[in-house]
């Protein structure tokens, strides 16, 4: 059984003939540095607040926050005298109770937090200043959560916030020597965000609508779309070299390796490779030893064994091979239990989907009570999964493929691209 690793840290996989180090930049002590705010003198604090729910927080047009205390007019008088740019949990994934009440605040005032502490020392506790590195880079196509003007797609790219992509871009946006292979459907060479980004098309799907038209373009956009071009979304590795090929057969991955790819994205899943299953695993092990890494989607509740009572042993391939990084999905906007929910009609009748800790749990509504449905998950979380990553994002290919009404979404395919 593989150990599931949080997205913020993926262990180095040392390889013969070289090594590939996956650095996922989540500099958890900060998230808001921008070209716009770097000119201002900002102050950064950690502060313990046991009753954070007493605040109503909204974002203003200038990028600062409107913070209203439901408990004290005096607090509001102090807060409105200053600008606050960030006020959120400092350690959102912690299991430690004392860290769950720690928040980080970014403000233009060196006195704000101390005034609040003086007013109510039981509410505002353990103030500590910290100094984040000033490296973050926000392009002009960063989405609606950007602290600078967004000229790209009008959607929240919350997943980029979660992994702190701006912190990574402040260090590097990739390198042409990094060759990423994409095994997928059509990757549109005429899309503004991908024009000139793919150096080699081993196979091109000439289709104009539907999933075969959009899927590959969306995946390629997440990985390597142009950055800061006022269109679409920024690719996580926008300066890396891309080569593309078809999907659904291991031959397609093998051809990408032969073409020079060192990291390969396979946002597709099969229940196995038939009589060649073991041979393919041996070939993947050889690739791994040669320094070639394959990242594959675990699937979206694909049922490869209908006799299973749950999906823990519901393996899909190539993701579930030992030397492949298997990726499943979390939903970055849905941190708390009631942040996100939806209802659908399934074979269980009316089903309520609740998202907690960015994972989906499914429930059946029975006699006014929510009854867990443990035999089905919205995304695959089998024992072979190595890592989870954000799923929902702007899907670049859908507007070009007559799917304009579904341009925001995603599941394990997009999560896999994030990890790649």
C-alpha positions as CSV (number, residue, x, y, z in Angstrom):
1,X,0.0,0.0,0.0
2,X,1.3,3.4,-0.9
3,X,1.4,6.2,1.7
4,X,-0.7,9.2,0.8
5,X,1.3,12.4,1.0
6,X,-0.2,15.9,1.3
7,X,0.2,18.1,-1.7
8,X,2.4,20.5,0.1
9,X,5.3,17.9,0.2
10,X,6.1,15.1,-2.2
11,X,9.2,13.1,-1.2
12,X,12.1,13.2,-3.6
13,X,12.3,10.2,-5.8
14,X,16.1,9.7,-6.4
15,X,16.7,8.0,-9.8
16,X,19.7,6.4,-11.4
17,X,21.3,8.8,-14.0
18,X,19.8,11.8,-12.3
19,X,17.0,12.9,-10.0
20,X,13.8,14.8,-10.3
21,X,12.9,16.9,-7.4
22,X,9.3,18.0,-7.1
23,X,9.1,21.2,-5.1
24,X,5.6,22.2,-4.4
25,X,5.8,25.7,-3.0
26,X,3.4,26.2,-0.2
27,X,5.1,28.9,1.9
28,X,2.5,28.6,4.6
29,X,3.4,31.7,6.5
30,X,2.3,34.0,3.7
31,X,0.2,34.2,0.6
32,X,-0.3,37.9,-0.3
33,X,2.7,39.6,-1.9
34,X,2.0,41.4,-5.1
35,X,3.4,44.0,-7.5
36,X,0.6,46.2,-6.2
37,X,1.3,45.9,-2.5
38,X,5.1,45.6,-2.6
39,X,5.2,49.4,-2.9
40,X,3.4,49.8,0.4
41,X,5.0,49.0,3.8
42,X,3.1,46.0,5.1
43,X,3.2,44.3,8.5
44,X,2.7,40.5,9.0
45,X,1.4,39.0,12.2
46,X,0.3,35.6,13.6
47,X,-2.4,36.0,16.3
48,X,-4.5,33.5,18.2
49,X,-8.2,34.2,18.1
50,X,-10.5,31.6,19.8
51,X,-13.7,33.0,18.3
52,X,-12.8,33.9,14.7
53,X,-16.5,33.2,13.7
54,X,-17.4,36.5,15.2
55,X,-16.1,38.3,12.1
56,X,-17.8,39.0,8.8
57,X,-15.2,39.4,6.1
58,X,-15.6,40.6,2.5
59,X,-13.1,41.8,-0.1
60,X,-13.2,45.5,-1.3
61,X,-12.5,46.7,-4.8
62,X,-9.0,47.9,-3.8
63,X,-8.0,44.4,-2.7
64,X,-8.2,45.1,1.0
65,X,-10.7,43.4,3.3
66,X,-13.8,44.8,5.0
67,X,-13.8,43.2,8.5
68,X,-16.9,43.6,10.7
69,X,-17.0,42.3,14.3
70,X,-20.3,41.0,15.5
71,X,-19.3,41.4,19.1
72,X,-17.9,44.9,19.5
73,X,-18.4,48.3,18.0
74,X,-15.1,49.4,19.5
75,X,-13.3,46.7,17.6
76,X,-14.9,48.0,14.4
77,X,-13.8,51.5,15.1
78,X,-10.2,50.4,15.5
79,X,-10.2,48.1,12.4
80,X,-11.7,50.6,10.0
81,X,-8.9,53.1,10.7
82,X,-6.4,50.7,9.0
83,X,-6.2,48.5,5.9
84,X,-6.1,44.8,6.2
85,X,-5.1,42.7,3.1
86,X,-5.2,39.2,4.6
87,X,-7.0,37.7,7.5
88,X,-7.1,33.9,7.4
89,X,-6.0,30.7,9.1
90,X,-2.2,30.4,9.4
91,X,-2.2,26.6,9.4
92,X,-5.4,25.5,7.6
93,X,-4.4,21.8,7.5
94,X,-3.2,21.3,11.1
95,X,-4.6,18.7,13.4
96,X,-3.3,20.5,16.5
97,X,-6.0,22.3,18.5
98,X,-3.7,25.2,19.5
99,X,-2.8,25.9,15.9
100,X,-6.3,25.8,14.6
101,X,-7.0,29.2,16.3
102,X,-3.9,30.9,14.9
103,X,-4.5,33.4,12.1
104,X,-2.3,35.5,9.9
105,X,-3.0,39.1,9.3
106,X,-1.4,41.4,6.8
107,X,-2.0,45.1,7.4
108,X,-0.5,48.6,6.7
109,X,-0.5,49.3,10.4
110,X,2.2,48.3,13.0
111,X,-0.2,49.1,15.8
112,X,-3.6,47.6,14.7
113,X,-3.2,44.1,16.3
114,X,-1.8,45.6,19.6
115,X,-4.8,48.0,19.8
116,X,-7.1,45.1,19.5
117,X,-5.2,43.1,22.1
118,X,-5.4,46.0,24.5
119,X,-9.1,46.3,23.9
120,X,-9.8,42.6,24.4
121,X,-6.8,40.5,25.6
122,X,-9.0,37.3,25.9
123,X,-9.9,37.4,22.2
124,X,-6.6,38.6,20.8
125,X,-3.7,36.4,22.1
126,X,-0.1,35.5,21.4
127,X,0.7,38.1,18.8
128,X,3.9,37.4,16.8
129,X,5.3,39.3,13.9
130,X,6.8,37.4,11.0
131,X,8.7,38.4,7.8
132,X,7.8,36.5,4.6
133,X,10.3,36.6,1.7
134,X,9.2,39.1,-0.9
135,X,9.3,36.8,-3.9
136,X,5.7,36.3,-5.0
137,X,4.7,37.0,-8.5
138,X,1.1,37.6,-9.6
139,X,0.6,37.6,-13.4
140,X,-2.2,39.6,-15.0
141,X,-4.2,36.4,-15.8
142,X,-4.2,35.0,-12.3
143,X,-8.0,34.9,-11.9
144,X,-10.5,36.6,-9.5
145,X,-8.5,35.9,-6.3
146,X,-5.6,38.0,-7.7
147,X,-4.5,41.1,-5.7
148,X,-3.7,42.8,-9.0
149,X,-5.9,43.4,-12.0
150,X,-7.0,40.2,-13.6
151,X,-7.2,40.3,-17.4
152,X,-7.6,36.5,-17.8
153,X,-10.6,34.3,-17.3
154,X,-13.1,35.6,-14.8
155,X,-12.9,32.6,-12.4
156,X,-11.3,32.0,-9.0
157,X,-8.1,30.0,-9.4
158,X,-8.2,29.0,-5.8
159,X,-6.0,26.0,-6.3
160,X,-3.1,28.3,-7.3
161,X,-3.7,30.1,-4.0
162,X,-3.6,26.8,-2.1
163,X,-0.3,25.7,-3.5
164,X,1.1,29.2,-3.4
165,X,2.0,29.2,-7.1
166,X,3.0,33.0,-6.9
167,X,5.6,32.0,-4.4
168,X,7.0,29.4,-6.8
169,X,6.9,31.8,-9.7
170,X,8.9,34.3,-7.8
171,X,11.7,31.8,-7.9
172,X,11.2,30.2,-11.4
173,X,8.6,29.8,-14.1
174,X,10.3,26.7,-15.5
175,X,13.0,26.0,-18.1
176,X,13.0,24.8,-21.7
177,X,15.3,22.0,-20.5
178,X,12.4,20.6,-18.6
179,X,10.5,18.5,-21.1
180,X,7.0,17.6,-20.1
181,X,5.0,15.0,-22.1
182,X,1.2,15.1,-22.2
183,X,-0.6,11.9,-23.0
184,X,-4.1,13.2,-23.7
185,X,-6.7,14.1,-26.3
186,X,-6.5,17.2,-28.6
187,X,-4.2,20.0,-27.5
188,X,-5.2,23.0,-29.6
189,X,-2.2,24.7,-31.1
190,X,-4.2,27.7,-32.1
191,X,-5.4,28.6,-28.6
192,X,-3.9,31.9,-27.5
193,X,-2.6,30.5,-24.3
194,X,-0.9,27.5,-26.0
195,X,0.3,29.0,-29.3
196,X,4.0,28.2,-29.7
197,X,4.1,26.3,-26.4
198,X,4.1,22.8,-27.8
199,X,7.4,21.9,-29.5
200,X,6.3,18.5,-30.8
201,X,2.9,17.0,-31.6
202,X,3.2,13.2,-31.9
203,X,-0.5,12.9,-32.5
204,X,-3.1,15.5,-33.1
205,X,-6.9,15.0,-32.7
206,X,-8.8,17.0,-35.4
207,X,-12.1,17.3,-33.5
208,X,-14.2,20.4,-33.0
209,X,-16.5,19.6,-30.0
210,X,-16.9,17.5,-26.9
211,X,-14.5,16.0,-24.4
212,X,-12.0,14.8,-27.0
213,X,-11.8,18.3,-28.3
214,X,-11.4,20.1,-24.9
215,X,-9.7,17.7,-22.5
216,X,-6.1,17.8,-23.7
217,X,-6.2,21.6,-24.1
218,X,-7.4,22.1,-20.6
219,X,-4.8,19.8,-19.1
220,X,-2.0,21.4,-21.2
221,X,-3.2,24.8,-20.1
222,X,-2.9,24.0,-16.4
223,X,0.6,22.7,-17.0
224,X,2.1,25.1,-19.4
225,X,-0.2,27.9,-20.7
226,X,1.5,31.3,-21.3
227,X,1.7,33.5,-18.3
228,X,1.0,37.2,-17.9
229,X,-0.6,37.5,-21.4
230,X,-3.9,38.8,-20.2
231,X,-5.8,35.7,-21.4
232,X,-7.1,32.5,-19.9
233,X,-5.0,31.2,-17.0
234,X,-1.3,31.0,-16.1
235,X,0.4,27.7,-16.6
236,X,2.2,26.4,-13.6
237,X,5.4,25.7,-15.6
238,X,4.9,28.3,-18.4
239,X,8.6,28.2,-19.5
240,X,8.8,24.4,-19.7
241,X,8.9,22.6,-23.0
242,X,5.8,20.6,-23.9
243,X,5.3,17.6,-26.2
244,X,2.0,15.9,-26.7
245,X,0.6,12.5,-27.8
246,X,-2.6,10.5,-27.7
247,X,-3.9,8.6,-24.7
248,X,-5.5,5.3,-23.6
249,X,-2.6,3.1,-24.5
250,X,0.8,2.6,-22.9
251,X,2.4,2.9,-26.4
252,X,1.5,6.6,-26.2
253,X,3.5,7.1,-23.0
254,X,6.4,5.1,-24.5
255,X,6.4,7.3,-27.6
256,X,6.6,10.4,-25.4
257,X,9.7,8.9,-23.6
258,X,11.3,8.2,-27.0
259,X,10.7,11.8,-27.9
260,X,12.6,13.1,-24.9
261,X,10.0,13.6,-22.2
262,X,11.3,13.3,-18.6
263,X,8.0,14.0,-16.8
264,X,4.8,12.6,-18.3
265,X,1.2,13.5,-17.5
266,X,-1.5,10.9,-18.0
267,X,-4.8,12.3,-17.0
268,X,-6.7,9.1,-17.9
269,X,-7.3,5.7,-16.3
270,X,-8.0,2.1,-17.3
271,X,-8.9,-0.9,-15.2
272,X,-5.7,-2.6,-16.5
273,X,-3.6,-3.5,-19.5
274,X,-4.7,-7.0,-20.1
275,X,-2.1,-9.6,-20.8
276,X,0.6,-6.9,-21.0
277,X,-0.1,-5.6,-17.5
278,X,3.0,-7.0,-15.9
279,X,5.2,-6.2,-18.8
280,X,4.1,-2.6,-18.7
281,X,4.9,-2.4,-15.0
282,X,8.4,-3.7,-15.7
283,X,8.9,-1.0,-18.4
284,X,7.7,1.7,-16.0
285,X,10.2,0.5,-13.4
286,X,12.9,0.8,-16.1
287,X,11.8,4.4,-16.9
288,X,11.8,5.2,-13.2
289,X,15.4,4.0,-12.9
290,X,16.4,6.1,-15.9
291,X,15.0,9.2,-14.3
292,X,11.6,9.4,-16.1
293,X,8.6,10.1,-13.9
294,X,4.9,9.4,-14.8
295,X,2.1,11.3,-13.1
296,X,-1.4,9.8,-13.6
297,X,-4.9,10.4,-12.5
298,X,-6.5,8.0,-10.0
299,X,-9.8,8.4,-11.7
300,X,-13.2,9.9,-10.8
301,X,-14.9,7.1,-8.9
302,X,-14.2,4.7,-11.8
303,X,-15.5,1.4,-10.7
304,X,-13.1,-1.4,-11.8
305,X,-14.5,-4.0,-9.4
306,X,-18.2,-3.8,-8.8
307,X,-18.0,-6.4,-6.0
308,X,-16.1,-4.1,-3.7
309,X,-17.9,-2.6,-0.7
310,X,-15.8,0.5,-1.0
311,X,-13.2,2.0,-3.3
312,X,-10.1,1.4,-1.1
313,X,-9.0,-1.4,-3.3
314,X,-10.5,-0.1,-6.5
315,X,-7.3,0.4,-8.5
316,X,-7.0,2.1,-11.9
317,X,-4.0,2.2,-14.2
318,X,-1.4,3.4,-14.9
319,X,-1.8,5.4,-11.7
320,X,-1.8,2.4,-9.4
321,X,1.5,1.0,-10.5
322,X,4.1,1.4,-7.7
323,X,6.5,3.6,-9.7
324,X,3.8,6.0,-10.9
325,X,2.6,9.0,-8.9
326,X,-1.1,8.5,-8.4
327,X,-3.1,11.8,-8.0
328,X,-6.6,12.3,-6.6
329,X,-8.6,15.5,-6.0
330,X,-9.4,18.0,-3.3
331,X,-11.5,21.1,-3.7
332,X,-9.6,24.2,-2.6
333,X,-12.6,26.4,-1.9
334,X,-14.3,23.9,0.4
335,X,-12.3,24.0,3.6
336,X,-15.2,23.7,6.0
337,X,-18.1,21.2,6.2
338,X,-20.8,23.6,5.0
339,X,-18.7,25.7,2.6
340,X,-19.7,23.6,-0.4
341,X,-22.6,21.2,-0.9
342,X,-24.8,20.1,-3.8
343,X,-27.6,17.6,-4.4
344,X,-27.9,15.1,-7.2
345,X,-30.1,12.2,-8.2
346,X,-28.3,8.9,-8.1
347,X,-29.3,5.3,-7.7
348,X,-29.5,6.0,-4.0
349,X,-32.3,8.6,-4.5
350,X,-31.6,12.1,-3.5
351,X,-27.9,12.4,-2.5
352,X,-26.3,15.3,-0.7
353,X,-22.7,15.9,-1.3
354,X,-20.8,17.7,1.5
355,X,-17.3,18.8,1.2
356,X,-15.2,18.8,4.3
357,X,-11.4,19.4,4.6
358,X,-11.6,19.8,0.8
359,X,-12.7,16.2,0.3
360,X,-16.1,15.0,-0.8
361,X,-18.3,12.9,1.5
362,X,-21.6,11.6,0.1
363,X,-24.8,11.2,2.1
364,X,-28.3,9.9,1.5
365,X,-31.2,11.9,2.9
366,X,-33.3,9.4,4.9
367,X,-36.2,10.4,7.2
368,X,-34.7,13.9,7.5
369,X,-31.3,12.5,8.5
370,X,-28.0,12.4,6.5
371,X,-26.9,8.8,6.2
372,X,-23.3,8.3,5.0
373,X,-22.9,6.4,1.7
374,X,-19.5,4.8,2.3
375,X,-19.5,2.6,-0.8
376,X,-19.2,5.5,-3.2
377,X,-16.9,8.5,-3.3
378,X,-17.0,11.4,-5.8
379,X,-13.3,10.9,-6.5
380,X,-11.1,7.9,-6.2
381,X,-9.2,7.6,-2.9
382,X,-7.8,4.0,-3.2
383,X,-4.8,2.7,-1.3
384,X,-2.5,3.5,-4.3
385,X,-3.1,7.2,-4.2
386,X,0.2,9.1,-3.4
387,X,-0.9,12.7,-3.4
388,X,-4.0,14.9,-3.6
389,X,-4.1,18.2,-5.4
390,X,-6.6,21.0,-6.2
391,X,-9.2,20.0,-8.9
392,X,-11.4,23.0,-9.8
393,X,-10.0,25.6,-12.2
394,X,-10.7,27.4,-15.5
395,X,-10.8,24.7,-18.2
396,X,-9.1,26.3,-21.2
397,X,-10.3,23.9,-23.9
398,X,-14.0,24.1,-23.3
399,X,-14.7,27.5,-24.8
400,X,-13.2,26.3,-28.1
401,X,-15.2,23.1,-28.1
402,X,-18.8,24.3,-27.8
403,X,-18.8,23.9,-24.0
404,X,-18.8,27.5,-22.9
405,X,-21.3,26.8,-20.1
406,X,-18.9,24.5,-18.4
407,X,-15.6,26.4,-18.4
408,X,-15.1,26.1,-14.6
409,X,-14.7,22.7,-13.0
410,X,-12.3,19.8,-13.0
411,X,-11.5,16.6,-11.1
412,X,-8.6,14.2,-11.1
413,X,-7.5,15.1,-14.6
414,X,-6.9,18.7,-13.6
415,X,-5.4,17.7,-10.2
416,X,-2.9,15.4,-12.1
417,X,-1.8,18.4,-14.3
418,X,-1.2,20.5,-11.2
419,X,1.2,17.8,-9.8
420,X,2.9,17.4,-13.1
